[in-house]
Amino acid sequence: MKTQKSLLDKVKFPKDLKKFDDQQLKVFCKELRDEVIDAVSVTGGHLGAGLGVVELTVAIHSVFNTPNDKLIWDVGHQCYPHKVITGRREKIRTIRQPGGLYGFTKRSESEYDPFGAAHSSTSISAGLGMAVARDLKKEDHQVICVIGDGAISAGMAYEAMNNAGSMNAKLIVILNDNDMSIAPPVGAMSAYLSRLLSGKTFQSARSLAKHMAKKFPKSFQNMAAKAEEYMRGMVTGGTLFEELGFFYIGPIDGHNLDHLLPVLRNLQKSKWDGPVFVHVVTKKGYGYEPAEKSEDKYHGVSKFNVVTGEQVKSASKAPSYTKVFANALVKHAQKDKSIVAITAAMPSGTGLDIFEKKFPKRTFDVGIAEQHAVTFAAGLATRGMKPFAAIYSTFLQRAYDQVVHDVAIQSLPVRFAIDRAGQVGADGATHAGSFDLAYLCTLPNFVVMAPSDENELCNCIATSTQINDKPSAFRYPRGEGVGVKINEKPEPWQIGKGKIIREGNQVCILSLGTRLGDSLIASEKLASYGLSTTVVDARFAKPIDELLITQLARDHEVLVTVEEGSIGGFSAQVMSFLTKTAALDRELKFRPLFFPNRFINHGKPDHQNIECGIDHDSIVKTVLGALGIATPAKFSIEERA
């Protein structure tokens, strides 16, 4: 007997959804949700957010004409269902894997991804740009932006809405409210009125009424406006969005196609004036019980058992750098009441959820607002507090102006704990901590540190607590430490002083941060070539240890610097110093190793470091090349990557 083909198997692209009636679309949503769950159980990745927008994804693609109509997903981590139905189902089990699909939207991956997004709150700005371009080019298509309730907390989203409202731009913004953070009424009456308000009849009557009202005295115009406001106020919570110039519709049950489809169809057909704001309420992890019960644990997951929901976790060999940071900060805060901690919507990601349990009144989650977080920390510092702003390297980029003007120029002792420094694996280029060394080392009077292991991280934190006259930052990678013993009592570093780990006389490897392990391995391999190698833990990217570097340059034939960052960071500080000192009066073969001048695709961190040329074999190859010694074939970076 021939097995009936599933609806999911009949959909290659969104146009195929238009062949289904509403009841079939409901069945399709069930199949699509199961597909996403099964795929992520194999690959790991973002799960809860995607499950929460299955119905919304299907509704949008079945009503609008993508890719001609432009659909922009804010952040993009909820785009897995979108990828399945936009020609990428066959590759969905490669998501976030080396050579596979990217975990966020990506312009080069599909025409259905009109804007790459992996940082939040950019969709409305990008969408407005697309809408204006459409109008200037006299094109005819819709622009739809889907933004989450977390992303809309950022100032950039409101800047974009204010601009769109003032321009009266034709733009659809859909708020995916998965925390019921604005308004809870999503019942039948709300759905009915939302459908009514978005319909052509109401829109035509509204336009006519506006036109007619202008013929009457001002008092009549005001009365008519209040009447409309009263009618819509019966159900909506959109006063704020109305004030920004948007026509507000909602809230709507985002898991009920009977509510979603009529509203979207009305918007697709009607010729409304100005931007529209559609408030949709969803639940993260919807339709998969383990994810619904534990939203935080199922935001990003490792491989898991679909039946039980149990995630596959590799045995930890050492605590993560994030956890070490949090526990160390707690110990300092127990002794120093002036220490406070700040996060920009990443309490668990930065470990500050641990700090918050101990010191709830000294922990501040400011939402997705890195700019505010930095200046808020600066304000705290002016009053004698010791703020630790724990922000991912890639997210701190968003607040660079505040770091410069509100912290550095005023020489305020804000302490930046920079998590996810270096390559981050499956999250790829958008989340890699590639540039913090470069963008912080350019700032006068800034102390920039990088510990080589988890015990040194504790020493680093102790050092920062004692820096009270200038800003400081310390960076550390994602993932586990190297397994060293953490001393009970941390030892603060002397500012700007490195540490010799192994002494030699021909080659020197000057390592910054967690490249020290690879540097030591490289020194052992170089020994097999008869090369005596010094290995130094630099500790500081700024200020550098000028006395030590002068000595190293004079006593060694080859000096190699190794760092997990782009050009312009630690090596640039060393090179700048060497060019101004007598240390280069003799011939020195200086070779800096840093990230190449390109964005590195997602993959395993070890492989990414090989691709970047900062692993132990790359160090050996660099030294041998500097000395004119033939490199063995086994050191081919291309083969190992």
C-alpha positions in Angstrom: 0.0 0.0 0.0 1.4 3.4 -1.0 2.1 5.7 1.9 0.4 9.1 1.6 2.9 11.9 1.1 3.1 14.4 4.0 2.2 18.0 3.5 5.8 18.9 4.4 7.1 16.8 1.6 5.0 18.9 -0.9 6.6 22.2 0.1 9.9 23.2 -1.4 9.3 26.9 -1.4 6.7 29.3 0.1 4.7 29.4 -3.1 3.7 25.8 -2.4 1.9 26.8 0.8 -0.6 28.8 -1.3 -2.0 25.4 -2.6 -3.2 24.5 1.0 -6.4 25.6 2.6 -6.4 26.8 6.2 -7.0 23.4 7.7 -4.1 22.0 5.7 -1.9 24.8 6.9 -2.7 23.8 10.5 -1.6 20.2 9.8 1.5 21.6 8.0 2.5 23.6 11.1 2.4 20.4 13.1 4.7 18.6 10.6 7.0 21.6 10.4 7.4 21.8 14.2 8.2 18.1 14.3 10.8 18.6 11.6 12.5 21.5 13.4 12.6 19.5 16.7 14.1 16.4 15.0 16.7 18.5 13.1 17.9 20.4 16.1 18.0 17.2 18.1 20.7 16.1 15.7 22.7 19.3 15.3 22.0 21.3 18.4 21.3 25.0 18.1 18.5 27.5 18.8 15.3 25.6 19.5 12.7 27.5 21.7 12.6 30.7 19.6 12.0 28.8 16.4 9.2 26.6 17.8 7.5 29.7 19.0 7.1 31.2 15.5 6.1 28.2 13.5 2.5 29.4 12.9 3.7 33.0 12.3 6.3 31.8 9.8 3.7 29.7 7.9 1.1 32.5 8.0 3.5 35.1 6.6 4.9 32.9 3.8 1.4 31.7 2.8 -0.1 35.2 2.7 2.7 37.3 1.3 4.7 36.8 -1.8 8.3 36.2 -0.6 11.0 36.6 -1.8 9.5 39.6 -3.8 8.0 40.7 -0.5 10.8 41.2 1.9 10.7 39.4 5.2 13.3 40.4 7.8 13.8 38.3 11.0 15.3 40.3 13.8 18.3 38.5 15.4 17.5 35.5 13.2 17.9 32.7 15.7 14.2 31.9 15.2 14.6 31.4 11.5 14.9 27.6 11.4 11.2 27.0 10.3 11.7 29.8 7.8 14.8 28.0 6.4 12.9 24.7 6.1 10.2 26.2 3.8 12.5 28.4 1.8 14.4 25.7 -0.2 16.8 24.6 2.6 15.0 21.6 4.2 17.5 19.1 2.7 20.3 21.0 4.5 18.6 21.7 7.7 20.5 19.0 9.5 23.7 20.7 8.6 22.8 23.9 10.5 25.6 25.4 12.5 27.9 22.5 11.3 31.1 23.2 9.5 30.2 23.8 5.8 26.5 23.7 6.6 23.7 26.2 6.9 24.3 29.3 9.1 22.4 29.5 12.3 21.0 32.9 11.5 19.7 34.6 8.3 22.4 35.3 5.7 22.0 37.1 2.4 24.5 35.0 0.6 22.7 31.8 1.6 19.2 32.5 0.1 17.2 35.2 -1.7 14.6 34.6 1.1 17.1 36.2 3.5 17.1 39.8 2.4 19.0 41.0 5.4 21.6 39.2 7.5 20.8 39.4 11.2 22.4 37.9 14.3 22.5 40.9 16.5 19.2 42.3 17.7 17.0 45.3 17.0 18.2 46.0 13.5 15.1 44.8 11.5 13.0 47.9 11.6 15.9 50.2 10.5 16.8 47.8 7.7 13.2 47.3 6.7 12.6 51.1 6.6 15.6 51.4 4.3 14.2 48.7 2.0 10.7 50.4 2.0 12.2 53.8 1.1 14.3 52.2 -1.7 11.1 50.5 -3.0 9.2 53.8 -3.1 12.1 55.7 -4.8 12.4 52.9 -7.4 8.6 52.9 -7.8 8.4 49.2 -7.0 5.4 47.4 -5.6 6.1 45.0 -2.8 5.6 44.7 1.0 8.3 44.9 3.7 7.7 42.8 6.8 9.9 43.0 9.9 9.5 40.4 12.7 11.0 41.6 16.0 10.9 40.0 19.4 9.9 41.6 22.7 13.5 41.4 23.9 14.9 43.1 20.7 12.3 45.8 20.8 13.7 46.9 24.2 16.8 48.4 22.5 16.9 52.0 21.6 17.7 51.4 18.0 14.3 49.9 17.4 12.6 53.0 18.8 14.8 55.2 16.7 13.7 53.3 13.6 10.0 53.4 14.6 10.2 57.1 15.3 11.7 57.7 11.8 9.2 55.4 10.1 6.3 57.1 11.8 7.5 60.6 10.9 8.0 59.5 7.3 4.6 57.7 7.2 6.4 54.8 5.5 4.5 51.8 4.3 6.0 49.1 6.5 4.7 46.2 8.5 6.3 45.5 11.9 5.3 42.3 13.7 6.1 42.2 17.4 6.7 38.6 18.4 5.8 39.0 22.1 6.8 35.6 23.6 6.8 36.8 27.2 3.4 38.5 27.3 5.4 41.6 28.3 3.0 44.2 26.9 -0.6 43.0 27.0 -2.2 39.7 27.7 -5.7 39.8 26.1 -5.6 37.4 23.2 -9.1 36.0 23.2 -11.8 35.8 20.6 -13.0 39.5 21.0 -9.4 40.7 20.6 -9.0 38.6 17.5 -12.3 39.8 16.1 -11.5 43.5 16.6 -7.9 43.0 15.2 -9.4 41.5 12.1 -11.9 44.3 11.9 -9.3 47.1 12.4 -7.0 45.6 9.8 -9.8 45.1 7.2 -10.3 47.1 4.0 -13.7 48.4 5.1 -12.4 49.9 8.3 -9.3 51.3 6.6 -11.4 52.9 3.8 -13.8 54.3 6.2 -10.9 55.6 8.3 -9.3 57.3 5.3 -12.7 58.8 4.3 -13.4 60.0 7.8 -10.0 61.7 8.0 -10.6 63.4 4.7 -14.2 64.5 5.7 -13.1 65.6 9.2 -10.8 68.2 7.7 -13.9 69.9 6.3 -15.2 70.5 9.8 -14.1 72.6 12.7 -11.1 71.5 14.8 -13.3 70.5 17.7 -15.1 67.9 15.5 -11.8 66.5 14.3 -10.7 66.0 17.8 -14.0 64.3 18.7 -13.7 61.9 15.8 -10.1 61.0 16.7 -11.2 60.3 20.3 -14.0 58.1 19.1 -11.6 56.0 17.0 -9.1 55.9 19.9 -11.9 54.7 22.3 -13.0 51.9 19.9 -9.4 50.6 19.5 -8.6 51.2 23.2 -11.2 48.5 24.1 -8.7 45.9 23.1 -5.3 47.3 22.2 -2.3 48.2 24.3 -0.7 50.1 21.5 -0.7 53.7 22.8 3.1 53.9 22.7 3.3 52.6 19.1 0.5 54.9 18.1 2.4 57.9 19.4 5.3 56.8 17.3 3.1 57.0 14.2 2.2 53.3 13.8 -1.3 51.9 13.3 -1.5 49.3 16.0 -3.3 45.9 15.6 -3.5 43.3 18.4 -2.7 41.5 20.5 -3.3 38.3 18.5 -2.7 34.7 19.5 0.4 33.8 17.5 -0.4 30.1 17.6 -3.9 30.4 16.2 -4.0 30.5 12.4 -7.7 31.4 12.6 -6.6 34.7 14.2 -3.3 35.3 12.3 -4.4 34.6 8.7 -7.3 37.0 8.4 -5.3 39.9 9.8 -2.3 39.3 7.5 -4.6 38.8 4.5 -6.2 42.1 5.3 -2.8 43.8 5.4 -1.7 42.1 2.2 -4.8 43.3 0.3 -5.5 46.7 1.8 -3.8 50.0 0.7 -3.3 51.5 4.1 -1.4 54.7 4.8 1.8 54.6 6.9 3.5 52.0 9.0 1.5 49.2 10.8 2.4 47.5 14.0 1.0 44.0 14.6 1.3 42.6 18.1 1.5 38.8 18.2 1.7 36.8 21.4 3.6 33.5 21.3 5.3 31.1 23.6 8.9 30.0 23.3 9.2 26.3 22.7 5.5 26.0 21.9 4.4 22.5 20.9 7.3 20.7 22.6 6.7 20.1 26.3 10.4 20.1 27.5 11.0 23.4 25.8 7.8 24.9 27.1 8.6 24.0 30.6 12.2 25.2 30.6 12.5 28.1 28.1 15.9 29.2 29.2 17.5 25.8 28.9 16.0 25.3 25.4 16.9 28.6 24.0 20.2 27.2 22.7 20.6 23.4 23.0 23.1 20.7 22.4 22.0 17.5 20.7 19.1 15.9 22.6 16.7 13.0 22.9 13.4 14.0 21.2 11.3 11.7 23.4 12.7 12.7 26.8 14.1 16.1 25.9 17.4 15.2 27.7 20.3 17.0 26.2 23.6 15.3 25.4 26.3 16.9 27.4 29.9 16.0 27.2 31.7 15.5 30.5 33.2 18.7 31.8 36.9 18.5 32.3 37.1 22.0 33.8 34.7 24.8 34.7 33.8 27.3 32.0 35.6 30.7 32.0 32.2 32.3 32.4 31.5 30.4 35.6 35.0 31.0 36.9 34.5 34.8 36.3 31.1 34.8 38.1 32.3 32.8 41.2 35.4 35.0 41.5 33.4 38.2 41.3 31.1 36.9 44.0 34.0 36.4 46.3 35.3 39.9 45.8 31.8 41.4 46.2 31.4 39.6 49.5 34.3 41.7 50.8 33.7 44.9 48.8 30.1 46.4 48.9 31.0 48.9 46.2 31.2 46.1 43.5 28.1 46.0 41.2 27.5 43.9 38.1 25.8 44.9 34.8 24.5 42.8 32.0 22.7 43.7 28.8 20.1 40.9 28.7 22.6 38.1 29.0 22.6 37.2 32.7 23.1 33.4 32.2 25.4 33.9 29.2 27.7 36.1 31.2 27.4 34.2 34.5 25.8 37.1 36.3 22.8 35.0 37.2 25.1 33.4 39.7 26.1 36.8 41.0 22.5 37.9 41.1 21.5 35.0 43.4 24.0 36.4 46.0 23.5 40.1 45.3 20.1 40.8 43.7 20.2 44.5 44.5 23.7 44.9 43.1 22.9 43.2 39.8 21.5 45.2 36.9 20.1 43.6 33.7 19.4 46.7 31.5 17.9 44.7 28.6 19.4 44.7 25.1 20.9 48.1 25.5 24.7 47.9 25.5 25.0 51.7 24.9 23.0 52.4 28.0 24.8 49.7 30.0 28.2 51.3 29.4 27.1 54.9 30.3 25.1 53.5 33.2 28.3 51.9 34.5 30.1 55.2 34.0 27.6 57.0 36.1 28.0 54.4 38.9 31.8 54.9 38.7 31.5 58.6 39.2 30.0 57.9 42.6 32.7 55.6 43.9 31.1 52.3 42.9 33.1 49.5 41.2 31.0 48.5 38.2 31.7 45.3 36.2 30.1 45.4 32.8 29.9 41.8 31.6 29.3 42.0 27.9 30.2 39.7 25.0 33.0 41.0 22.8 30.8 41.1 19.7 28.0 43.0 21.6 30.4 45.5 23.2 31.1 46.8 19.7 27.6 48.3 19.7 28.6 50.6 22.6 32.0 51.8 21.3 31.0 55.5 21.3 30.0 55.2 24.9 33.3 53.4 25.8 35.2 56.2 24.2 33.3 59.3 25.3 31.6 58.3 28.5 34.3 56.1 30.0 37.8 56.5 28.4 37.9 60.3 28.0 36.7 60.8 31.5 39.1 58.1 32.8 36.3 56.4 34.8 37.2 53.0 36.4 34.6 50.9 34.7 35.7 47.3 34.5 34.7 45.4 31.3 34.5 41.6 31.6 34.6 40.6 27.9 33.2 37.1 27.4 33.3 35.1 24.1 36.7 36.6 23.1 38.2 34.9 20.0 36.4 32.4 17.8 33.1 31.0 19.2 32.4 28.0 17.0 28.9 27.4 15.6 27.6 30.9 16.1 30.1 32.1 13.5 31.4 35.5 12.4 28.6 37.6 13.8 29.3 36.3 17.4 33.1 36.0 17.2 35.1 38.2 19.6 37.5 39.3 16.8 37.9 43.0 17.3 37.9 44.0 21.0 41.7 44.0 21.3 41.9 46.4 18.3 39.1 48.7 19.3 40.2 48.9 23.0 44.0 49.1 22.6 43.6 52.3 20.5 42.2 54.1 23.6 44.5 56.2 25.7 44.9 55.3 29.4 43.0 52.0 29.0 44.3 48.7 30.6 43.5 45.7 28.5 44.3 42.2 29.9 43.9 38.6 28.7 44.4 35.6 31.1 46.0 32.4 29.8 43.9 30.0 32.0 41.1 30.0 34.6 43.4 30.6 37.5 44.9 33.6 35.7 41.4 34.9 35.1 40.9 35.0 38.8 44.1 37.0 39.2 43.0 39.2 36.4 39.7 40.0 38.2 41.6 40.8 41.4 43.8 43.1 39.4 40.9 45.0 37.9 39.3 45.6 41.4 42.4 47.5 42.3 42.4 49.8 39.2 40.6 52.8 40.5 41.8 55.7 38.3 41.2 54.4 34.8 39.1 52.0 32.8 40.1 48.4 32.4 39.0 45.3 30.5 39.8 41.6 30.6 38.8 39.2 27.9 38.3 35.4 28.0 37.0 32.8 25.6 33.8 30.8 25.4 33.9 27.3 26.9 35.9 25.3 29.4 39.1 26.3 31.0 42.2 24.2 30.7 41.8 22.4 34.0 44.4 24.1 36.2 44.0 24.4 39.9 42.4 27.7 41.0 44.2 29.2 44.0 42.1 30.1 47.0 43.6 33.5 47.1 44.1 35.4 43.8 47.3 37.3 43.1 46.8 40.7 41.5 49.2 41.4 38.6 51.6 44.3 38.4 50.2 46.5 35.7 51.8 46.1 32.3 54.1 43.2 33.3 54.4 39.9 31.5 55.6 36.5 32.8 58.3 34.3 31.3 57.0 30.7 31.4 59.9 28.9 29.6 63.4 30.2 28.8 65.4 29.7 25.6 67.8 31.7 23.5 66.9 31.5 19.8 63.2 31.9 19.4 60.6 33.7 21.5 56.9 33.2 21.4 55.0 36.0 23.1 51.5 34.8 23.8 48.5 36.8 24.8 45.6 35.0 26.5 44.7 31.4 26.0 47.1 30.8 23.1 49.7 30.0 25.8 48.9 26.3 25.7 49.5 26.1 21.9 52.6 28.2 22.4 54.1 25.7 24.8 53.3 22.8 22.5 55.0 24.7 19.6 58.1 25.3 21.7 58.4 21.5 22.3 58.0 20.8 18.6 60.7 23.5 17.8 63.0 21.8 20.3 62.9 18.7 17.9 64.5 21.0 15.3 67.2 22.0 17.8 65.6 25.4 18.4 65.8 26.8 22.0 62.5 28.7 22.6 61.4 31.2 25.2 57.6 31.3 25.9 56.1 34.4 27.5 52.6 35.0 28.9 52.1 38.7 28.0 49.1 39.1 30.2 48.6 42.7 29.0 47.7 43.9 25.5 48.0 47.4 26.9 50.2 48.6 28.5 52.7 46.2 27.1 55.8 45.2 29.1 58.3 47.4 27.3 61.3 46.4 29.4 60.7 42.7 28.9 59.9 43.1 25.1 63.2 45.0 24.7 65.1 42.2 26.3 63.3 39.5 24.3 64.0 41.4 21.0 67.7 41.7 21.8 68.2 38.1 23.0 66.4 36.2 20.3 66.6 35.8 16.6 62.9 35.3 16.0 60.0 37.0 18.0 56.5 35.7 17.3 53.4 37.3 18.9 50.2 35.2 19.1 46.8 36.6 19.8 43.1 35.7 19.3 42.0 38.8 17.5 42.3 40.9 14.4 45.1 43.1 13.2 45.5 46.3 15.3 45.5 44.6 18.7 48.4 43.3 20.8 50.9 42.7 17.9 50.3 46.3 16.8 51.2 47.6 20.2 54.4 45.5 20.2 55.4 46.5 16.6 54.8 50.2 17.3 57.0 50.0 20.3 59.8 48.0 18.5 59.9 50.5 15.7 60.7 53.2 18.2 63.3 51.5 20.2 67.0 50.6 19.8 66.0 46.9 20.1 65.7 46.7 16.3 69.2 48.1 15.7 70.1 44.4 15.3 68.3 42.2 12.8 65.2 40.7 14.4 62.7 38.5 12.6 59.4 39.7 14.0 56.3 37.6 13.0 52.9 38.6 14.3 50.1 36.0 14.3 46.5 37.2 14.5 43.2 36.6 12.7 43.3 36.9 8.9 41.6 39.9 7.2 38.4 38.0 6.5 35.4 36.8 8.5 35.7 33.2 9.6 32.8 30.9 8.9 31.1 28.9 11.7 32.7 25.6 12.7 34.5 24.0 15.5 36.7 26.5 17.5 39.8 24.4 17.1 39.4 24.2 13.3 38.7 28.0 13.2 41.9 28.7 15.0 43.8 26.5 12.5 42.1 28.4 9.7 43.2 31.6 11.4 46.8 30.3 11.7 47.2 30.7 15.4 47.4 27.0 16.5 50.7 25.3 17.5 51.5 24.0 14.1 51.0 27.4 12.5 53.4 28.9 15.1 56.0 26.2 14.3 55.6 26.8 10.6 56.0 30.6 11.0 59.2 30.2 13.0 60.7 27.7 10.5 59.7 30.0 7.7 61.4 33.0 9.3 64.6 30.9 9.7 64.4 29.5 6.2 63.9 25.9 7.3 61.8 23.8 5.0 58.3 23.1 6.4 57.1 19.5 6.6 54.0 18.7 4.5 52.1 17.7 7.7 52.0 21.4 8.6 49.7 22.3 5.7 47.0 24.5 7.2 44.7 23.9 4.3 44.6 20.2 4.9 44.1 20.4 8.6 41.3 23.0 8.3 
